Amino acid sequence: MSDHRPKRPTWDCAVCAQPYPCPEARAAIATSDPWAAATYLAGQFVIAVNDLPAVPVIDLYARFLLSVPLRARRSKHPHQR
């Protein structure tokens, strides 16, 4: 993972002060295992919802769960060609 991590309770990046996940964090997260990244972002979303009650949940959903493109790696089944 990147050094770009959330600073609570503001949920700004501890390195660049942009809203977390910042572009650098998004890029790093997008290159990790898709399931691990999705689990991580979902957990961060839940914590951010509690830390930022004034921010609409839909905005946090977009920020955490829609901002990072995740693609599942497809492994071929042994019997597929």
mmCIF file of the N, C-alpha and C atoms, coordinates in Angstrom:
data_MODEL
# 
_entry.id   MODEL 
# 
loop_
_atom_site.group_PDB 
_atom_site.id 
_atom_site.type_symbol 
_atom_site.label_atom_id 
_atom_site.label_alt_id 
_atom_site.label_comp_id 
_atom_site.label_asym_id 
_atom_site.label_entity_id 
_atom_site.label_seq_id 
_atom_site.pdbx_PDB_ins_code 
_atom_site.Cartn_x 
_atom_site.Cartn_y 
_atom_site.Cartn_z 
_atom_site.occupancy 
_atom_site.B_iso_or_equiv 
_atom_site.pdbx_formal_charge 
_atom_site.auth_seq_id 
_atom_site.auth_comp_id 
_atom_site.auth_asym_id 
_atom_site.auth_atom_id 
_atom_site.pdbx_PDB_model_num 
ATOM 1   N N  . MET A 1 1  ? 0.826   -1.181  0.000   1.00 0.00 ? 1  MET A N  1 
ATOM 2   C CA . MET A 1 1  ? 0.000   0.000   0.000   1.00 0.00 ? 1  MET A CA 1 
ATOM 3   C C  . MET A 1 1  ? 0.872   1.247   0.000   1.00 0.00 ? 1  MET A C  1 
ATOM 4   N N  . SER A 1 2  ? 0.245   2.325   -0.259  1.00 0.00 ? 2  SER A N  1 
ATOM 5   C CA . SER A 1 2  ? 0.906   3.619   -0.364  1.00 0.00 ? 2  SER A CA 1 
ATOM 6   C C  . SER A 1 2  ? 1.053   4.278   1.005   1.00 0.00 ? 2  SER A C  1 
ATOM 7   N N  . ASP A 1 3  ? 1.915   5.286   1.072   1.00 0.00 ? 3  ASP A N  1 
ATOM 8   C CA . ASP A 1 3  ? 2.020   6.102   2.291   1.00 0.00 ? 3  ASP A CA 1 
ATOM 9   C C  . ASP A 1 3  ? 0.814   7.029   2.430   1.00 0.00 ? 3  ASP A C  1 
ATOM 10  N N  . HIS A 1 4  ? 0.054   7.147   1.366   1.00 0.00 ? 4  HIS A N  1 
ATOM 11  C CA . HIS A 1 4  ? -1.131  8.004   1.381   1.00 0.00 ? 4  HIS A CA 1 
ATOM 12  C C  . HIS A 1 4  ? -2.252  7.265   2.099   1.00 0.00 ? 4  HIS A C  1 
ATOM 13  N N  . ARG A 1 5  ? -2.453  7.651   3.351   1.00 0.00 ? 5  ARG A N  1 
ATOM 14  C CA . ARG A 1 5  ? -3.433  7.002   4.221   1.00 0.00 ? 5  ARG A CA 1 
ATOM 15  C C  . ARG A 1 5  ? -4.361  8.055   4.821   1.00 0.00 ? 5  ARG A C  1 
ATOM 16  N N  . PRO A 1 6  ? -5.532  7.613   5.303   1.00 0.00 ? 6  PRO A N  1 
ATOM 17  C CA . PRO A 1 6  ? -6.461  8.590   5.874   1.00 0.00 ? 6  PRO A CA 1 
ATOM 18  C C  . PRO A 1 6  ? -6.015  9.103   7.228   1.00 0.00 ? 6  PRO A C  1 
ATOM 19  N N  . LYS A 1 7  ? -6.274  10.369  7.443   1.00 0.00 ? 7  LYS A N  1 
ATOM 20  C CA . LYS A 1 7  ? -6.044  11.001  8.749   1.00 0.00 ? 7  LYS A CA 1 
ATOM 21  C C  . LYS A 1 7  ? -7.418  11.227  9.353   1.00 0.00 ? 7  LYS A C  1 
ATOM 22  N N  . ARG A 1 8  ? -7.670  10.536  10.434  1.00 0.00 ? 8  ARG A N  1 
ATOM 23  C CA . ARG A 1 8  ? -8.976  10.659  11.081  1.00 0.00 ? 8  ARG A CA 1 
ATOM 24  C C  . ARG A 1 8  ? -8.933  11.739  12.141  1.00 0.00 ? 8  ARG A C  1 
ATOM 25  N N  . PRO A 1 9  ? -10.012 12.413  12.385  1.00 0.00 ? 9  PRO A N  1 
ATOM 26  C CA . PRO A 1 9  ? -11.374 12.177  11.916  1.00 0.00 ? 9  PRO A CA 1 
ATOM 27  C C  . PRO A 1 9  ? -11.742 12.972  10.668  1.00 0.00 ? 9  PRO A C  1 
ATOM 28  N N  . THR A 1 10 ? -10.784 13.667  10.052  1.00 0.00 ? 10 THR A N  1 
ATOM 29  C CA . THR A 1 10 ? -11.122 14.514  8.898   1.00 0.00 ? 10 THR A CA 1 
ATOM 30  C C  . THR A 1 10 ? -11.242 13.720  7.603   1.00 0.00 ? 10 THR A C  1 
ATOM 31  N N  . TRP A 1 11 ? -10.603 12.584  7.536   1.00 0.00 ? 11 TRP A N  1 
ATOM 32  C CA . TRP A 1 11 ? -10.567 11.744  6.341   1.00 0.00 ? 11 TRP A CA 1 
ATOM 33  C C  . TRP A 1 11 ? -9.914  12.447  5.164   1.00 0.00 ? 11 TRP A C  1 
ATOM 34  N N  . ASP A 1 12 ? -8.906  13.260  5.497   1.00 0.00 ? 12 ASP A N  1 
ATOM 35  C CA . ASP A 1 12 ? -8.021  13.805  4.477   1.00 0.00 ? 12 ASP A CA 1 
ATOM 36  C C  . ASP A 1 12 ? -6.784  12.923  4.461   1.00 0.00 ? 12 ASP A C  1 
ATOM 37  N N  . CYS A 1 13 ? -6.069  12.938  3.352   1.00 0.00 ? 13 CYS A N  1 
ATOM 38  C CA . CYS A 1 13 ? -4.848  12.154  3.243   1.00 0.00 ? 13 CYS A CA 1 
ATOM 39  C C  . CYS A 1 13 ? -3.789  12.746  4.178   1.00 0.00 ? 13 CYS A C  1 
ATOM 40  N N  . ALA A 1 14 ? -3.097  11.882  4.892   1.00 0.00 ? 14 ALA A N  1 
ATOM 41  C CA . ALA A 1 14 ? -2.063  12.319  5.828   1.00 0.00 ? 14 ALA A CA 1 
ATOM 42  C C  . ALA A 1 14 ? -0.847  12.897  5.103   1.00 0.00 ? 14 ALA A C  1 
ATOM 43  N N  . VAL A 1 15 ? -0.675  12.582  3.823   1.00 0.00 ? 15 VAL A N  1 
ATOM 44  C CA . VAL A 1 15 ? 0.488   13.059  3.069   1.00 0.00 ? 15 VAL A CA 1 
ATOM 45  C C  . VAL A 1 15 ? 0.170   14.322  2.269   1.00 0.00 ? 15 VAL A C  1 
ATOM 46  N N  . CYS A 1 16 ? -0.905  14.277  1.485   1.00 0.00 ? 16 CYS A N  1 
ATOM 47  C CA . CYS A 1 16 ? -1.172  15.394  0.562   1.00 0.00 ? 16 CYS A CA 1 
ATOM 48  C C  . CYS A 1 16 ? -2.378  16.250  0.955   1.00 0.00 ? 16 CYS A C  1 
ATOM 49  N N  . ALA A 1 17 ? -3.075  15.882  2.012   1.00 0.00 ? 17 ALA A N  1 
ATOM 50  C CA . ALA A 1 17 ? -4.212  16.633  2.564   1.00 0.00 ? 17 ALA A CA 1 
ATOM 51  C C  . ALA A 1 17 ? -5.440  16.681  1.651   1.00 0.00 ? 17 ALA A C  1 
ATOM 52  N N  . GLN A 1 18 ? -5.463  15.901  0.592   1.00 0.00 ? 18 GLN A N  1 
ATOM 53  C CA . GLN A 1 18 ? -6.656  15.795  -0.242  1.00 0.00 ? 18 GLN A CA 1 
ATOM 54  C C  . GLN A 1 18 ? -7.639  14.828  0.412   1.00 0.00 ? 18 GLN A C  1 
ATOM 55  N N  . PRO A 1 19 ? -8.906  14.889  0.045   1.00 0.00 ? 19 PRO A N  1 
ATOM 56  C CA . PRO A 1 19 ? -9.862  13.930  0.600   1.00 0.00 ? 19 PRO A CA 1 
ATOM 57  C C  . PRO A 1 19 ? -9.417  12.496  0.287   1.00 0.00 ? 19 PRO A C  1 
ATOM 58  N N  . TYR A 1 20 ? -9.441  11.661  1.329   1.00 0.00 ? 20 TYR A N  1 
ATOM 59  C CA . TYR A 1 20 ? -9.034  10.272  1.162   1.00 0.00 ? 20 TYR A CA 1 
ATOM 60  C C  . TYR A 1 20 ? -10.200 9.438   0.654   1.00 0.00 ? 20 TYR A C  1 
ATOM 61  N N  . PRO A 1 21 ? -9.985  8.545   -0.298  1.00 0.00 ? 21 PRO A N  1 
ATOM 62  C CA . PRO A 1 21 ? -8.714  8.202   -0.929  1.00 0.00 ? 21 PRO A CA 1 
ATOM 63  C C  . PRO A 1 21 ? -8.326  9.220   -2.004  1.00 0.00 ? 21 PRO A C  1 
ATOM 64  N N  . CYS A 1 22 ? -7.133  9.754   -1.853  1.00 0.00 ? 22 CYS A N  1 
ATOM 65  C CA . CYS A 1 22 ? -6.588  10.726  -2.794  1.00 0.00 ? 22 CYS A CA 1 
ATOM 66  C C  . CYS A 1 22 ? -6.193  9.987   -4.083  1.00 0.00 ? 22 CYS A C  1 
ATOM 67  N N  . PRO A 1 23 ? -5.857  10.704  -5.131  1.00 0.00 ? 23 PRO A N  1 
ATOM 68  C CA . PRO A 1 23 ? -5.480  10.035  -6.386  1.00 0.00 ? 23 PRO A CA 1 
ATOM 69  C C  . PRO A 1 23 ? -4.345  9.015   -6.225  1.00 0.00 ? 23 PRO A C  1 
ATOM 70  N N  . GLU A 1 24 ? -3.350  9.334   -5.408  1.00 0.00 ? 24 GLU A N  1 
ATOM 71  C CA . GLU A 1 24 ? -2.245  8.404   -5.203  1.00 0.00 ? 24 GLU A CA 1 
ATOM 72  C C  . GLU A 1 24 ? -2.710  7.142   -4.483  1.00 0.00 ? 24 GLU A C  1 
ATOM 73  N N  . ALA A 1 25 ? -3.561  7.295   -3.482  1.00 0.00 ? 25 ALA A N  1 
ATOM 74  C CA . ALA A 1 25 ? -4.098  6.136   -2.763  1.00 0.00 ? 25 ALA A CA 1 
ATOM 75  C C  . ALA A 1 25 ? -4.986  5.313   -3.688  1.00 0.00 ? 25 ALA A C  1 
ATOM 76  N N  . ARG A 1 26 ? -5.817  5.974   -4.508  1.00 0.00 ? 26 ARG A N  1 
ATOM 77  C CA . ARG A 1 26 ? -6.667  5.251   -5.451  1.00 0.00 ? 26 ARG A CA 1 
ATOM 78  C C  . ARG A 1 26 ? -5.834  4.413   -6.410  1.00 0.00 ? 26 ARG A C  1 
ATOM 79  N N  . ALA A 1 27 ? -4.755  4.989   -6.902  1.00 0.00 ? 27 ALA A N  1 
ATOM 80  C CA . ALA A 1 27 ? -3.894  4.257   -7.830  1.00 0.00 ? 27 ALA A CA 1 
ATOM 81  C C  . ALA A 1 27 ? -3.274  3.036   -7.156  1.00 0.00 ? 27 ALA A C  1 
ATOM 82  N N  . ALA A 1 28 ? -2.821  3.206   -5.930  1.00 0.00 ? 28 ALA A N  1 
ATOM 83  C CA . ALA A 1 28 ? -2.218  2.085   -5.209  1.00 0.00 ? 28 ALA A CA 1 
ATOM 84  C C  . ALA A 1 28 ? -3.253  1.007   -4.895  1.00 0.00 ? 28 ALA A C  1 
ATOM 85  N N  . ILE A 1 29 ? -4.432  1.424   -4.472  1.00 0.00 ? 29 ILE A N  1 
ATOM 86  C CA . ILE A 1 29 ? -5.492  0.467   -4.142  1.00 0.00 ? 29 ILE A CA 1 
ATOM 87  C C  . ILE A 1 29 ? -5.922  -0.296  -5.390  1.00 0.00 ? 29 ILE A C  1 
ATOM 88  N N  . ALA A 1 30 ? -6.011  0.389   -6.518  1.00 0.00 ? 30 ALA A N  1 
ATOM 89  C CA . ALA A 1 30 ? -6.456  -0.232  -7.762  1.00 0.00 ? 30 ALA A CA 1 
ATOM 90  C C  . ALA A 1 30 ? -5.510  -1.322  -8.239  1.00 0.00 ? 30 ALA A C  1 
ATOM 91  N N  . THR A 1 31 ? -4.253  -1.264  -7.829  1.00 0.00 ? 31 THR A N  1 
ATOM 92  C CA . THR A 1 31 ? -3.290  -2.279  -8.270  1.00 0.00 ? 31 THR A CA 1 
ATOM 93  C C  . THR A 1 31 ? -3.236  -3.485  -7.340  1.00 0.00 ? 31 THR A C  1 
ATOM 94  N N  . SER A 1 32 ? -3.923  -3.408  -6.198  1.00 0.00 ? 32 SER A N  1 
ATOM 95  C CA . SER A 1 32 ? -3.900  -4.529  -5.262  1.00 0.00 ? 32 SER A CA 1 
ATOM 96  C C  . SER A 1 32 ? -4.958  -5.558  -5.644  1.00 0.00 ? 32 SER A C  1 
ATOM 97  N N  . ASP A 1 33 ? -5.001  -6.647  -4.918  1.00 0.00 ? 33 ASP A N  1 
ATOM 98  C CA . ASP A 1 33 ? -5.989  -7.690  -5.147  1.00 0.00 ? 33 ASP A CA 1 
ATOM 99  C C  . ASP A 1 33 ? -7.389  -7.080  -5.073  1.00 0.00 ? 33 ASP A C  1 
ATOM 100 N N  . PRO A 1 34 ? -8.231  -7.308  -6.067  1.00 0.00 ? 34 PRO A N  1 
ATOM 101 C CA . PRO A 1 34 ? -9.546  -6.656  -6.093  1.00 0.00 ? 34 PRO A CA 1 
ATOM 102 C C  . PRO A 1 34 ? -10.415 -6.971  -4.881  1.00 0.00 ? 34 PRO A C  1 
ATOM 103 N N  . TRP A 1 35 ? -10.391 -8.187  -4.399  1.00 0.00 ? 35 TRP A N  1 
ATOM 104 C CA . TRP A 1 35 ? -11.225 -8.540  -3.245  1.00 0.00 ? 35 TRP A CA 1 
ATOM 105 C C  . TRP A 1 35 ? -10.708 -7.873  -1.976  1.00 0.00 ? 35 TRP A C  1 
ATOM 106 N N  . ALA A 1 36 ? -9.400  -7.856  -1.812  1.00 0.00 ? 36 ALA A N  1 
ATOM 107 C CA . ALA A 1 36 ? -8.817  -7.191  -0.645  1.00 0.00 ? 36 ALA A CA 1 
ATOM 108 C C  . ALA A 1 36 ? -9.088  -5.689  -0.703  1.00 0.00 ? 36 ALA A C  1 
ATOM 109 N N  . ALA A 1 37 ? -8.963  -5.104  -1.889  1.00 0.00 ? 37 ALA A N  1 
ATOM 110 C CA . ALA A 1 37 ? -9.209  -3.670  -2.051  1.00 0.00 ? 37 ALA A CA 1 
ATOM 111 C C  . ALA A 1 37 ? -10.666 -3.332  -1.751  1.00 0.00 ? 37 ALA A C  1 
ATOM 112 N N  . ALA A 1 38 ? -11.584 -4.141  -2.257  1.00 0.00 ? 38 ALA A N  1 
ATOM 113 C CA . ALA A 1 38 ? -13.009 -3.898  -2.009  1.00 0.00 ? 38 ALA A CA 1 
ATOM 114 C C  . ALA A 1 38 ? -13.329 -4.017  -0.526  1.00 0.00 ? 38 ALA A C  1 
ATOM 115 N N  . THR A 1 39 ? -12.762 -5.002  0.128   1.00 0.00 ? 39 THR A N  1 
ATOM 116 C CA . THR A 1 39 ? -12.983 -5.191  1.566   1.00 0.00 ? 39 THR A CA 1 
ATOM 117 C C  . THR A 1 39 ? -12.421 -4.010  2.346   1.00 0.00 ? 39 THR A C  1 
ATOM 118 N N  . TYR A 1 40 ? -11.219 -3.585  1.989   1.00 0.00 ? 40 TYR A N  1 
ATOM 119 C CA . TYR A 1 40 ? -10.583 -2.443  2.650   1.00 0.00 ? 40 TYR A CA 1 
ATOM 120 C C  . TYR A 1 40 ? -11.429 -1.185  2.487   1.00 0.00 ? 40 TYR A C  1 
ATOM 121 N N  . LEU A 1 41 ? -11.851 -0.901  1.248   1.00 0.00 ? 41 LEU A N  1 
ATOM 122 C CA . LEU A 1 41 ? -12.621 0.312   0.987   1.00 0.00 ? 41 LEU A CA 1 
ATOM 123 C C  . LEU A 1 41 ? -13.983 0.277   1.669   1.00 0.00 ? 41 LEU A C  1 
ATOM 124 N N  . ALA A 1 42 ? -14.603 -0.879  1.711   1.00 0.00 ? 42 ALA A N  1 
ATOM 125 C CA . ALA A 1 42 ? -15.898 -0.995  2.402   1.00 0.00 ? 42 ALA A CA 1 
ATOM 126 C C  . ALA A 1 42 ? -15.732 -0.716  3.890   1.00 0.00 ? 42 ALA A C  1 
ATOM 127 N N  . GLY A 1 43 ? -14.683 -1.232  4.483   1.00 0.00 ? 43 GLY A N  1 
ATOM 128 C CA . GLY A 1 43 ? -14.417 -0.973  5.897   1.00 0.00 ? 43 GLY A CA 1 
ATOM 129 C C  . GLY A 1 43 ? -14.132 0.492   6.167   1.00 0.00 ? 43 GLY A C  1 
ATOM 130 N N  . GLN A 1 44 ? -13.345 1.108   5.296   1.00 0.00 ? 44 GLN A N  1 
ATOM 131 C CA . GLN A 1 44 ? -13.035 2.526   5.456   1.00 0.00 ? 44 GLN A CA 1 
ATOM 132 C C  . GLN A 1 44 ? -14.303 3.372   5.292   1.00 0.00 ? 44 GLN A C  1 
ATOM 133 N N  . PHE A 1 45 ? -15.161 2.981   4.364   1.00 0.00 ? 45 PHE A N  1 
ATOM 134 C CA . PHE A 1 45 ? -16.430 3.670   4.153   1.00 0.00 ? 45 PHE A CA 1 
ATOM 135 C C  . PHE A 1 45 ? -17.272 3.665   5.426   1.00 0.00 ? 45 PHE A C  1 
ATOM 136 N N  . VAL A 1 46 ? -17.400 2.509   6.056   1.00 0.00 ? 46 VAL A N  1 
ATOM 137 C CA . VAL A 1 46 ? -18.211 2.395   7.274   1.00 0.00 ? 46 VAL A CA 1 
ATOM 138 C C  . VAL A 1 46 ? -17.655 3.292   8.382   1.00 0.00 ? 46 VAL A C  1 
ATOM 139 N N  . ILE A 1 47 ? -16.347 3.294   8.549   1.00 0.00 ? 47 ILE A N  1 
ATOM 140 C CA . ILE A 1 47 ? -15.725 4.126   9.584   1.00 0.00 ? 47 ILE A CA 1 
ATOM 141 C C  . ILE A 1 47 ? -15.926 5.606   9.258   1.00 0.00 ? 47 ILE A C  1 
ATOM 142 N N  . ALA A 1 48 ? -15.759 5.970   7.979   1.00 0.00 ? 48 ALA A N  1 
ATOM 143 C CA . ALA A 1 48 ? -15.928 7.373   7.578   1.00 0.00 ? 48 ALA A CA 1 
ATOM 144 C C  . ALA A 1 48 ? -17.359 7.845   7.786   1.00 0.00 ? 48 ALA A C  1 
ATOM 145 N N  . VAL A 1 49 ? -18.331 6.982   7.532   1.00 0.00 ? 49 VAL A N  1 
ATOM 146 C CA . VAL A 1 49 ? -19.730 7.356   7.763   1.00 0.00 ? 49 VAL A CA 1 
ATOM 147 C C  . VAL A 1 49 ? -19.931 7.740   9.224   1.00 0.00 ? 49 VAL A C  1 
ATOM 148 N N  . ASN A 1 50 ? -19.305 7.007   10.129  1.00 0.00 ? 50 ASN A N  1 
ATOM 149 C CA . ASN A 1 50 ? -19.418 7.318   11.555  1.00 0.00 ? 50 ASN A CA 1 
ATOM 150 C C  . ASN A 1 50 ? -18.645 8.575   11.937  1.00 0.00 ? 50 ASN A C  1 
ATOM 151 N N  . ASP A 1 51 ? -17.486 8.786   11.315  1.00 0.00 ? 51 ASP A N  1 
ATOM 152 C CA . ASP A 1 51 ? -16.662 9.956   11.636  1.00 0.00 ? 51 ASP A CA 1 
ATOM 153 C C  . ASP A 1 51 ? -17.186 11.250  11.023  1.00 0.00 ? 51 ASP A C  1 
ATOM 154 N N  . LEU A 1 52 ? -17.908 11.143  9.918   1.00 0.00 ? 52 LEU A N  1 
ATOM 155 C CA . LEU A 1 52 ? -18.337 12.328  9.166   1.00 0.00 ? 52 LEU A CA 1 
ATOM 156 C C  . LEU A 1 52 ? -19.861 12.377  9.029   1.00 0.00 ? 52 LEU A C  1 
ATOM 157 N N  . PRO A 1 53 ? -20.578 12.523  10.147  1.00 0.00 ? 53 PRO A N  1 
ATOM 158 C CA . PRO A 1 53 ? -22.049 12.489  10.076  1.00 0.00 ? 53 PRO A CA 1 
ATOM 159 C C  . PRO A 1 53 ? -22.652 13.626  9.259   1.00 0.00 ? 53 PRO A C  1 
ATOM 160 N N  . ALA A 1 54 ? -21.939 14.720  9.052   1.00 0.00 ? 54 ALA A N  1 
ATOM 161 C CA . ALA A 1 54 ? -22.475 15.845  8.284   1.00 0.00 ? 54 ALA A CA 1 
ATOM 162 C C  . ALA A 1 54 ? -22.354 15.626  6.772   1.00 0.00 ? 54 ALA A C  1 
ATOM 163 N N  . VAL A 1 55 ? -21.555 14.648  6.362   1.00 0.00 ? 55 VAL A N  1 
ATOM 164 C CA . VAL A 1 55 ? -21.372 14.379  4.936   1.00 0.00 ? 55 VAL A CA 1 
ATOM 165 C C  . VAL A 1 55 ? -22.433 13.364  4.499   1.00 0.00 ? 55 VAL A C  1 
ATOM 166 N N  . PRO A 1 56 ? -23.163 13.652  3.432   1.00 0.00 ? 56 PRO A N  1 
ATOM 167 C CA . PRO A 1 56 ? -24.168 12.698  2.969   1.00 0.00 ? 56 PRO A CA 1 
ATOM 168 C C  . PRO A 1 56 ? -23.545 11.331  2.659   1.00 0.00 ? 56 PRO A C  1 
ATOM 169 N N  . VAL A 1 57 ? -24.231 10.294  3.085   1.00 0.00 ? 57 VAL A N  1 
ATOM 170 C CA . VAL A 1 57 ? -23.723 8.932   2.897   1.00 0.00 ? 57 VAL A CA 1 
ATOM 171 C C  . VAL A 1 57 ? -23.481 8.632   1.425   1.00 0.00 ? 57 VAL A C  1 
ATOM 172 N N  . ILE A 1 58 ? -24.332 9.129   0.562   1.00 0.00 ? 58 ILE A N  1 
ATOM 173 C CA . ILE A 1 58 ? -24.163 8.885   -0.875  1.00 0.00 ? 58 ILE A CA 1 
ATOM 174 C C  . ILE A 1 58 ? -22.845 9.477   -1.377  1.00 0.00 ? 58 ILE A C  1 
ATOM 175 N N  . ASP A 1 59 ? -22.434 10.616  -0.818  1.00 0.00 ? 59 ASP A N  1 
ATOM 176 C CA . ASP A 1 59 ? -21.153 11.219  -1.208  1.00 0.00 ? 59 ASP A CA 1 
ATOM 177 C C  . ASP A 1 59 ? -19.987 10.347  -0.747  1.00 0.00 ? 59 ASP A C  1 
ATOM 178 N N  . LEU A 1 60 ? -20.090 9.829   0.477   1.00 0.00 ? 60 LEU A N  1 
ATOM 179 C CA . LEU A 1 60 ? -19.031 8.952   0.965   1.00 0.00 ? 60 LEU A CA 1 
ATOM 180 C C  . LEU A 1 60 ? -18.997 7.634   0.191   1.00 0.00 ? 60 LEU A C  1 
ATOM 181 N N  . TYR A 1 61 ? -20.175 7.139   -0.159  1.00 0.00 ? 61 TYR A N  1 
ATOM 182 C CA . TYR A 1 61 ? -20.246 5.920   -0.976  1.00 0.00 ? 61 TYR A CA 1 
ATOM 183 C C  . TYR A 1 61 ? -19.500 6.129   -2.292  1.00 0.00 ? 61 TYR A C  1 
ATOM 184 N N  . ALA A 1 62 ? -19.767 7.233   -2.957  1.00 0.00 ? 62 ALA A N  1 
ATOM 185 C CA . ALA A 1 62 ? -19.087 7.534   -4.218  1.00 0.00 ? 62 ALA A CA 1 
ATOM 186 C C  . ALA A 1 62 ? -17.587 7.695   -4.003  1.00 0.00 ? 62 ALA A C  1 
ATOM 187 N N  . ARG A 1 63 ? -17.229 8.361   -2.937  1.00 0.00 ? 63 ARG A N  1 
ATOM 188 C CA . ARG A 1 63 ? -15.818 8.630   -2.638  1.00 0.00 ? 63 ARG A CA 1 
ATOM 189 C C  . ARG A 1 63 ? -15.031 7.349   -2.368  1.00 0.00 ? 63 ARG A C  1 
ATOM 190 N N  . PHE A 1 64 ? -15.614 6.427   -1.618  1.00 0.00 ? 64 PHE A N  1 
ATOM 191 C CA . PHE A 1 64 ? -14.889 5.222   -1.227  1.00 0.00 ? 64 PHE A CA 1 
ATOM 192 C C  . PHE A 1 64 ? -15.141 4.027   -2.134  1.00 0.00 ? 64 PHE A C  1 
ATOM 193 N N  . LEU A 1 65 ? -16.352 3.856   -2.578  1.00 0.00 ? 65 LEU A N  1 
ATOM 194 C CA . LEU A 1 65 ? -16.678 2.609   -3.264  1.00 0.00 ? 65 LEU A CA 1 
ATOM 195 C C  . LEU A 1 65 ? -16.825 2.746   -4.771  1.00 0.00 ? 65 LEU A C  1 
ATOM 196 N N  . LEU A 1 66 ? -16.949 3.945   -5.276  1.00 0.00 ? 66 LEU A N  1 
ATOM 197 C CA . LEU A 1 66 ? -17.057 4.122   -6.721  1.00 0.00 ? 66 LEU A CA 1 
ATOM 198 C C  . LEU A 1 66 ? -15.829 4.780   -7.344  1.00 0.00 ? 66 LEU A C  1 
ATOM 199 N N  . SER A 1 67 ? -14.955 5.312   -6.519  1.00 0.00 ? 67 SER A N  1 
ATOM 200 C CA . SER A 1 67 ? -13.834 6.093   -7.062  1.00 0.00 ? 67 SER A CA 1 
ATOM 201 C C  . SER A 1 67 ? -12.644 5.247   -7.478  1.00 0.00 ? 67 SER A C  1 
ATOM 202 N N  . VAL A 1 68 ? -12.585 4.001   -7.026  1.00 0.00 ? 68 VAL A N  1 
ATOM 203 C CA . VAL A 1 68 ? -11.439 3.147   -7.342  1.00 0.00 ? 68 VAL A CA 1 
ATOM 204 C C  . VAL A 1 68 ? -11.899 2.039   -8.283  1.00 0.00 ? 68 VAL A C  1 
ATOM 205 N N  . PRO A 1 69 ? -11.368 2.016   -9.507  1.00 0.00 ? 69 PRO A N  1 
ATOM 206 C CA . PRO A 1 69 ? -11.767 0.953   -10.430 1.00 0.00 ? 69 PRO A CA 1 
ATOM 207 C C  . PRO A 1 69 ? -11.144 -0.379  -10.013 1.00 0.00 ? 69 PRO A C  1 
ATOM 208 N N  . LEU A 1 70 ? -11.998 -1.335  -9.714  1.00 0.00 ? 70 LEU A N  1 
ATOM 209 C CA . LEU A 1 70 ? -11.518 -2.661  -9.319  1.00 0.00 ? 70 LEU A CA 1 
ATOM 210 C C  . LEU A 1 70 ? -11.976 -3.671  -10.352 1.00 0.00 ? 70 LEU A C  1 
ATOM 211 N N  . ARG A 1 71 ? -11.059 -4.474  -10.790 1.00 0.00 ? 71 ARG A N  1 
ATOM 212 C CA . ARG A 1 71 ? -11.400 -5.506  -11.772 1.00 0.00 ? 71 ARG A CA 1 
ATOM 213 C C  . ARG A 1 71 ? -11.006 -6.855  -11.198 1.00 0.00 ? 71 ARG A C  1 
ATOM 214 N N  . ALA A 1 72 ? -11.972 -7.723  -11.144 1.00 0.00 ? 72 ALA A N  1 
ATOM 215 C CA . ALA A 1 72 ? -11.692 -9.072  -10.648 1.00 0.00 ? 72 ALA A CA 1 
ATOM 216 C C  . ALA A 1 72 ? -10.775 -9.776  -11.639 1.00 0.00 ? 72 ALA A C  1 
ATOM 217 N N  . ARG A 1 73 ? -9.785  -10.419 -11.102 1.00 0.00 ? 73 ARG A N  1 
ATOM 218 C CA . ARG A 1 73 ? -8.913  -11.229 -11.946 1.00 0.00 ? 73 ARG A CA 1 
ATOM 219 C C  . ARG A 1 73 ? -9.625  -12.531 -12.231 1.00 0.00 ? 73 ARG A C  1 
ATOM 220 N N  . ARG A 1 74 ? -9.707  -12.848 -13.483 1.00 0.00 ? 74 ARG A N  1 
ATOM 221 C CA . ARG A 1 74 ? -10.365 -14.096 -13.853 1.00 0.00 ? 74 ARG A CA 1 
ATOM 222 C C  . ARG A 1 74 ? -9.329  -15.184 -14.001 1.00 0.00 ? 74 ARG A C  1 
ATOM 223 N N  . SER A 1 75 ? -9.558  -16.241 -13.278 1.00 0.00 ? 75 SER A N  1 
ATOM 224 C CA . SER A 1 75 ? -8.681  -17.388 -13.457 1.00 0.00 ? 75 SER A CA 1 
ATOM 225 C C  . SER A 1 75 ? -9.446  -18.412 -14.276 1.00 0.00 ? 75 SER A C  1 
ATOM 226 N N  . LYS A 1 76 ? -8.785  -18.966 -15.238 1.00 0.00 ? 76 LYS A N  1 
ATOM 227 C CA . LYS A 1 76 ? -9.432  -19.937 -16.093 1.00 0.00 ? 76 LYS A CA 1 
ATOM 228 C C  . LYS A 1 76 ? -9.701  -21.211 -15.300 1.00 0.00 ? 76 LYS A C  1 
ATOM 229 N N  . HIS A 1 77 ? -10.880 -21.709 -15.492 1.00 0.00 ? 77 HIS A N  1 
ATOM 230 C CA . HIS A 1 77 ? -11.212 -23.001 -14.912 1.00 0.00 ? 77 HIS A CA 1 
ATOM 231 C C  . HIS A 1 77 ? -10.367 -24.032 -15.656 1.00 0.00 ? 77 HIS A C  1 
ATOM 232 N N  . PRO A 1 78 ? -9.860  -25.071 -14.981 1.00 0.00 ? 78 PRO A N  1 
ATOM 233 C CA . PRO A 1 78 ? -8.984  -26.042 -15.650 1.00 0.00 ? 78 PRO A CA 1 
ATOM 234 C C  . PRO A 1 78 ? -9.612  -26.679 -16.887 1.00 0.00 ? 78 PRO A C  1 
ATOM 235 N N  . HIS A 1 79 ? -10.930 -26.704 -16.979 1.00 0.00 ? 79 HIS A N  1 
ATOM 236 C CA . HIS A 1 79 ? -11.579 -27.359 -18.104 1.00 0.00 ? 79 HIS A CA 1 
ATOM 237 C C  . HIS A 1 79 ? -12.023 -26.368 -19.180 1.00 0.00 ? 79 HIS A C  1 
ATOM 238 N N  . GLN A 1 80 ? -11.712 -25.067 -18.983 1.00 0.00 ? 80 GLN A N  1 
ATOM 239 C CA . GLN A 1 80 ? -12.042 -24.070 -19.998 1.00 0.00 ? 80 GLN A CA 1 
ATOM 240 C C  . GLN A 1 80 ? -10.896 -23.952 -20.991 1.00 0.00 ? 80 GLN A C  1 
ATOM 241 N N  . ARG A 1 81 ? -11.235 -23.562 -22.182 1.00 0.00 ? 81 ARG A N  1 
ATOM 242 C CA . ARG A 1 81 ? -10.192 -23.349 -23.198 1.00 0.00 ? 81 ARG A CA 1 
ATOM 243 C C  . ARG A 1 81 ? -9.964  -21.895 -23.420 1.00 0.00 ? 81 ARG A C  1 
# 
